[in-house]
Amino acid sequence: MTKSLKDKIRAATVGKRKTFKSEIVSFDGVDIEVRQLSLAARRDYMTASLDKVTDSKGNETQQANLLKLQVNAVIASSYVPGEDTLIFDETDF
């Protein structure tokens, strides 16, 4: 592989500006922009959705809370249309 081909591939992938898909949805006559999340944002809302659980032997582990997962996904992806302003935050849960 030539150096210039490698540079082209890198520029098209890791060097490319991050653009995520979004869609405007209407809810009760109000528009909300729902955006695709970055990997970091997904990690953050998934981590926030874990509950600590202790088994019968006293071992502590983590377990996904599906309600928290769904709510945190909505919180993390709902924006004021055309702005970088999240509509909801963790206090809304």
C-alpha positions in Angstrom: 0.0 0.0 0.0 1.4 3.4 -0.9 1.7 6.2 1.6 -0.7 8.4 -0.3 -3.4 5.6 -0.4 -2.9 5.0 3.3 -3.3 8.8 3.9 -6.5 8.9 1.8 -8.0 6.0 3.8 -7.1 7.6 7.1 -8.5 10.9 6.0 -11.8 9.3 5.0 -12.1 7.4 8.3 -10.4 8.5 11.4 -9.5 11.9 10.0 -13.1 12.7 8.8 -15.3 15.1 10.7 -17.8 13.3 12.8 -21.3 13.7 11.5 -24.1 11.8 13.1 -27.5 11.2 11.6 -30.5 13.1 13.1 -34.2 13.2 12.5 -36.8 15.7 13.5 -39.8 14.1 15.1 -43.0 15.7 16.2 -44.5 15.0 19.6 -47.8 16.6 20.5 -47.1 19.3 17.9 -43.6 20.1 19.2 -40.5 19.3 17.1 -37.6 17.4 18.8 -34.3 16.5 17.0 -33.2 13.0 17.8 -29.5 12.5 17.1 -27.4 9.4 16.6 -25.1 9.1 19.6 -21.3 8.9 19.5 -19.6 5.8 21.0 -18.6 7.9 24.1 -22.2 9.1 24.6 -23.5 5.6 24.3 -20.9 4.4 26.8 -21.9 7.2 29.2 -25.7 6.5 29.1 -25.2 2.8 29.3 -22.9 3.2 32.4 -25.5 5.4 34.0 -28.0 2.6 33.5 -26.2 0.0 35.6 -27.4 -1.0 39.0 -25.1 -2.5 41.6 -26.4 -5.9 42.7 -25.2 -8.2 45.5 -25.7 -11.9 45.1 -26.4 -14.4 47.9 -22.6 -14.8 48.6 -22.1 -11.1 49.1 -20.4 -10.6 45.7 -21.2 -7.2 44.1 -21.8 -7.0 40.4 -23.5 -4.7 37.9 -26.8 -5.4 36.1 -28.4 -3.4 33.4 -31.6 -1.6 34.4 -33.7 -1.6 31.2 -35.9 1.2 32.3 -32.9 3.4 33.1 -31.3 2.4 29.8 -34.4 3.5 27.8 -34.8 6.8 29.7 -31.1 7.6 29.5 -31.1 6.9 25.7 -33.9 9.5 25.3 -32.2 12.0 27.5 -28.9 11.6 25.7 -30.3 11.9 22.1 -33.1 14.6 22.3 -32.0 18.1 21.2 -33.6 21.4 20.5 -33.8 21.3 16.7 -30.8 23.0 15.0 -29.0 23.6 18.3 -26.5 21.7 20.5 -28.8 22.0 23.5 -30.1 18.8 25.1 -33.8 19.0 26.0 -33.6 16.7 29.0 -31.0 16.0 31.7 -30.7 13.4 34.5 -32.9 15.4 36.8 -35.8 14.7 34.5 -35.6 11.0 35.3 
